[in-house]
Amino acid sequence: MRILLIQPGDGEELGFRQTALVEPLGLETVGGALAGHQLRLLDLRVGGDLEKELARFGPELVGINCSFTLDRNKAIAVAEAAKAGGGRGVPYVVVGGHYASVSPGDFAHPAVDAVVVGEGETTMAELVGCLERAEDPSRVSGLVLNGRSGQTRTGVRRLATRLDDLPMPARGLTRGHRKSYYLFTERPMATVETARGCPYHCSFCSVWQFYRGRYRAKGPKRVVREIAAVEEPYILFTDDNFLADVDRAMQIAMLVLEEGLQHRYAFQARSDSIVANPDVVRLWRKAGLEGVFIGMEKINDSGLQGIRKENSAENNERALEILRKEGVGVTASFIVDPEWELEDFQALRQYVVSHDLEVPSFSVLTPLPGTMLHRQMRDKIRVRAPELYDLLHAVVPTRLPLEQFYQQFSALYRESYTAQRLWSSGPRLLWQALSKGNLAHLQRLAQAARGMGEAETYLAGHRRWAEPSPSPEVGAVALQRVGGA
């Protein structure tokens, strides 16, 4: 079967989308499960002409990734184009990914035939086989099918029992774009998934609900096999907490050293895992660890308790000390509450400066579909446009006047990335850019940073997208359908 996998393009989003562009690993993994078919992957974030590709390739099935709320309308637009321009007939259109899974009701659209709910490798392989045999897709579990009478669920797909048995990602599908993927100044770079799920239940996160409260991991040998297959020099592990199983993390590092692999690495980890296991940081530093992303979220224990983080401010600070002692860079993220007053913003700014955080990031507390927070705050939601669910805009009322809220929020970025603070790392970043031929890329990053420090940038987006709309609340239908799955 001719299958076209599509990653929708980016718009003019702020922040995270401009500082990082990683490979579509989910589509590559699904591609690995569809080996033997005529496969193509179109990443519209880095180029390509959708209409020409549809006409030239004439796919029989189009698979569209929608992992984030703000990509919903882009995914629908791609689906509409696929139905209109299949070339050799009208393709069967499937949407999958994290957001599509937690909110399948938001894809009850004539251009979409089915939504994959949950892990997609086995579901897609079975669906393709079913379509090839001209059988009824309703016999494939893990789908929500769109029909004239509405949506029907085909049954809950069980989570994969052994992640080691999953196919290797088909990275060759993005061969022509490998140099386009970056994380800050690291370009080119690649991503490796070594585990799925998280044992913690933070109220703002849907990961643990997507994976039904389970944590599963690939074995050390399988992980090292994936690492060895990566050609790029820099690897980001996509796990939500790479140190959830410390013994496993230690074994992976030892195998990396034994194999003599020469990559450089970054991973995400909870501060309490780092504090409890400084030896694993030391070992990974020897293996090539350069950066760790920590969700500090709040600057005090009461704030952490309010979002069910199950951690402490003391752990955050001790983790900083451990990582700095080992020469590992830290990207610390914080959550800004729409209920904040002026003194709350000031306290966070002082914290960033007093703890000398070089690469802080800030996001607005957002009730994303599929989260406990969404259920708690549903009645407060005033903004329905998916485009503003980017963690940088307020979708519930703010205590401060909206303009003042964005002035304070943008000041967090502006004052955290002053010329004086950047000067110490500026020569290093410039040297990296020149040595890798990425000067134009560095200039784009600098432009993105400036935009994040301007309140008008956020207000413009709010004015554009936050008009009252008769459309249903984002994720409302889906939560009723998915709850308890």
N, C-alpha and C positions, 0 to 999 in steps of 0.2 A: 504493500500500500504506500502511496505517496503521502508523506506526512510533513507538514510545515509547523514547526514550533516557533512561537512569536513572543518576544518580550516587548511590550508596548514602549513607546518613546517617552522621554521626559518632556515636561513643559518648561515653565520659567520658575520652577520651585526654588525656594530659598535653601540655604544651609546645607543639610546633610547630603542632598542630591548633588550639590556642587563641589563638595569636598571629598566625596567618595563615589566611585562607579565600579562596582564589582561584577564579575562575570555572572551570568544567569545560571547559577549552579543547580537550581531546582530543575530547570529545563534540560540541562546537560545530564542530570541523573535520570530523568524520565527518558531521555534519548538513549541512555545506556540500556534501559529496559526494553527498548524497541529495536534493538539490533536485528538486522536482517531485512528491515524495511527501507524504502527510499526516504531518507531523512534529511531535512534541512532546518537550520535554526536561523531566524532573522531577529537580530537585536536592533530594534529601531532607535535605541538610545545612542548608538554609535554610527548610524547611517543605514543606507538601504532604502529601496523604493518598494513599498508594500504592494501597490497596484501592479507594478512590473513583475515582481516576484510571484504574485498570485497568477498572473496571466502566463508567465513563462513556465512555471513549475506545475501549475494546475493541480494543487493538492486535493486529495480525497478527504483528508481530515486536517483540520487546523486546531492546534492546541495553544491556548493563550494563557500566559501566566499573569495572575493578579494577586500579589502578595501584600499590597498595602492599600488602605482605604482610599487614599488620594488617587490611586490608579484606576478606580472603578470605571469612570467615564471613558478613559482612554482604552480600556479593555473592550468596552461595549463598541466604541468606534471601530476598533480593529475587527471585531466580530461582524459588524455591519459591512465593512469593506470586503471581508472574506466571502460573505454571502452574495455580495454584488459582483465580485470580480474573480470567481474561481477559475475562469479560463476554460477548463474541460468539463465543467459541470459545477453544481453547487456542493461545496464541501460540508462535511459534518463538523460542527464547531463545538469545541469543548473549552471551558474555562476552568482553571485550577489555581492552586496557590493558597497561601495562608488566609488572605481576606475572603476569597471566594468560598473557602471552606467554612469559615465562621459566619458568613453572611450570604448563603446561596440565594436567599430571597431577593437580594439586590441584583441578581442576574436572571430574573424572570423576564426575559426579553426575547422577542421573535428571532433575533439573529443568533441566539445561543441555544444549542440543542441539549447540552448537558453540562452539569457542574460536577467536578470531582471534589468530593469532600474527604479531607484527610490526606494521608500519604498516597502519592499518585502512581508509583512505579507499577505495582501489580494491577491496580485498577485500569490504568491506561493500556497495559499489555492485553488484559482480558477484553477490554472494550474494542480495541482494534481487531482482535481475533473474532469477536462477535460480529462486527460490521463486515468483515471480510466474508464471513459465512452467511451474511444476510439474515442474521438472527436478531431477536428482540433484545435491545440493550438493557431492558429491565431485569434480565437475569444476572447482570453484573452488579455486585454489591459495591457500595461506596459512591453512588451517583445520586444526583438530583436531576431528574429529567423534566424538561419543559414540554408541555403539550397544550392542546387547545383548552383543556379543562383546568390548567394550572400546573403546578409542580408536584411531582411524585418522587418519593425517596425509595431507592431500591434496596435499602438495608444498610446497616452499619458495617463498614469494612474493618476487620480486625487489624490492629497495628502489626507491623512486621515483627516476627518473633526474634530473628537474628539479623542484626544490621550487617554482619559480615557476609551474609548471603545476598545482599543487594548488589546489583551490577555496578561496575566502576563507572564514574561519570564519563560521558562521551565528550571530552574536551575538544576533540577534533572538530566538532560542529561549530566552534567559535574560532577556528584556526586563523581566519583572516582578521580577527579583531583582538587578539590576545594583548597587543601593545596598547590597546585603548583603555584597559581597566587599571584603576588606580585607587590608592587610599592615601589621601593627603599628598605628600610629595613622592610616595613610593609608586613607581610606575616603570615597568609593568609589574603586576602582582596577580596572585591567584588565591582562591579560597579552597579550604578543605573542611568538610564536615566530618567530625569524629564521633558525635553523639547527638541524640535528639531528646528534647524534653528537659524539664527542670523539677526538682523535688520541692521547690519553694512556691508559695502562692501569693505573690505580690498582687495587690488589687488592680494595678494599672497595666498588667501584662496578660496577654492571652496565650502565651506559649504553653504554659502548663495546662490550660484548658484544651488547647488544640491537641496536645499529646495525652489528654485524659489523665493528667496527674502522674504519668509514668516517666521515668528516665531510663533510656537504653543507650548503650555505647558499643562502638566497634572495638574489636580486640586490637592490642598494640601492633601486631604484625600486619593486620589489614590496614591500619592507619599509616604505618610506615611505607607500605606498598603504594598507597595513594600519594604520599609525599614524594616518593622517589619518581613517580610518574609526572610530577609537575616540573615544567621547564623554567618557569619564572623564578627569579631569585628571592622574592618576598612572598610569604604565605600568611594569610589570616585564617585562623581556625574559627569557624562560624558558631561553635557551641555557645550556648548562653552562659555556661559556667564550665570552662575547660577543666577546672580543678574539682569538679563534683565528685570524681573518683580519683583521689590523689595517687593511690598505688598504680593505677593505670597510667596516669600522667607521667609518673616516674619511669615506668617501663618504656613508654613511648620515647622519652628523652634518651634513655640509655641505648635503645635500638638506633635512634638517629645518630648518636655518637659512634656506635659500633659500625654502622654502615658508612660513616664518613660523609653524610649528606651535608651540603654546604648552603642550605637555604637560611634566610633570616625570617623570624617569626613574630607574630603578635597574636594574643588571644584575649578573650573576655573572662573575667574571674570575679567572684565575690571577695570583698576585703577580708571577711572572716576566714575564708579558705586560705588566703595568703598568710594571714597572721598565724593560723594553726599549723602551717606547713612551709616555713621559710626555706627549708632544704630543697623543696621542689622548684622554687624560684631560682635558687643558686644553680641547680643542675640544669634547668632549662636555659639559663644564661650561658652556660658552657655550650649548650646545643645550638645557640643562635638566637635566643629570645631578645627582642629589642623593645617591644612595647606591650603594655597591658591596658585594657579598657576596664575601668571600674565604675559601676553604677553606684556612686556615693549617694545620689538622689537628694538627701537632706543633710543639714549641718548639725542637727541635734537629734537626740533619741526620740523625742516626742514626735518630730516630723517623720522619722522612719517608722514609728509605730502606726502613724496615721495611714500609711500606704502598705502596711503588712509586710515590711521588708525583712523582718526578723533578723536584724543586724544592729550594730551600734556605731555611734559617731567615733568612739574610741578605736574600734577596729579599722575604720576608714583611715584614721590618722596613723595608726601603727603600720598599716599596709603601705602607706606612702613611704614611711621610713625604710621599710624592708626593701621595697623596689628601688628606691634611690640609692641605698647602700650597695645594691648589686648592679647599679648603672642601667636600670631598665626604665624607659620612658613611661609616663603615666598620662592617659587621657581620662579625666574624671568628668562624669556627667551628673547634672543636677536637674531636679524637677521644680519648676516654678508654679505655684498654686494660684489660680485665678482669684482666690480670696485674699491674696497678699496685700498688705499695706506698704507704705513707703519704707518703713523701718525694716521690713522683711527683705526687701531688695537690697537695702544698705548693708544688712547683716551678711548677706551672701557675697556681696562685693568685697567686704572686709575679709571674709573667710578666704576667698580666692587669693587675695593679695598676701594675707598673713601666712598662708600655707604655700605660697610661691608656686601655684599651680600653673604650669606652662601652657597646657592644652585643655582648658576646661570647655565643656559644652553644656548648653542650657536648653531645656525643652519645657513647653507648657503642659501642665497636667491635662491630659486629653482622655475622655471616656471612649476609648476605641471599642468598636464592636467586638464581642467575644471576651470582654474583660468583666471582672466583678465590678469595676468602677462604672462601666456602662450601665449595668443594671441599677446601681445605686444612684446614678445621676441622670437617668433617662428623662425625668420630668424637668430637669434644668436645661437640657440641651436646646439651644436657640439657633444654631447654625447647622444646616442640613447638607450643604455642598461638600462632597467628598474631597474636593481640592484643598479645603482648609483643615483637613485632618492630617496635617503634616508635622504635628508636635511643636509648631512654631506660631500657631494662631489659637486664640481662645474661642472655643465653640460653646462655652457656657458663660453666663454673665460674670463680669469681673467686678470686684469690690471698688477698685479705682475706676474713674472714667476711662473708657477704652483707649483714648488717645494717650492718657497719662500712663496706663498700663504698658502700652507698647513703647513709650519713651523710656520707662524703667527697664523693660526687658531688653531693648536694643542697647541700653547703656551697659548691661552686663557684658555683652560682646565687645562693645567699643572700649570699655575701660579695662577689659581683660587682655585685649590685644593692642595695647598702645605701642607706639613706635619704640619707646624706651624698653618695654618688656620684650618686644620682638627682636631688638638689636642683638641680644646675646645669642639667639638662635639664627638670626638672619644670615650671617656669613655661611653657616653650615647648610641652610636651606638653599642658598644661592649656589654653593658649590655642588650640591646634589643635583640641582636643576641643570647646571652647565655640564657636569660630567655625564649626565644621562640624556642630554639633548632635550630637556624638559623646560626650558626657560618660558616658552609660551604657556605651558601648563601652570607654572608657578605664578605667572601673571594672572591667569584665570582664578586661581585660588585667592590671590590677594584681592581681586575684584569682588569675589564672593564674600570675603571677610568684611570688606567695606560695606556691602549691602546689608549684612546682618547687624551692623552697628547703626543703622539708620531707621528710625521709627517709621518714617514715611513708607518704607518698603513694605512693612507689615500692614500698615493702614491701607495701602493701595490694594493689597490682596483681599483684605477684609471688605473693602468697598466693592470690589469686583465680584466676589463670590457669596457674600453673606446676605444678599437680599432675601426677603421672605419667599418661601417656595411652597407650593402645594404638595410637593413630593413627599413620600413617607420618610420618616426619620431613618437615617443611615443605620442599617443593621437590625432594625426593629423586628421585621418579619423573620429574618434568619435566626435570631436568638431563640425564638419560639420553636423553630424547627430543630435546631441543633442541640438545644439544652438537654442534658442528660445522655448525650450520645457517648 
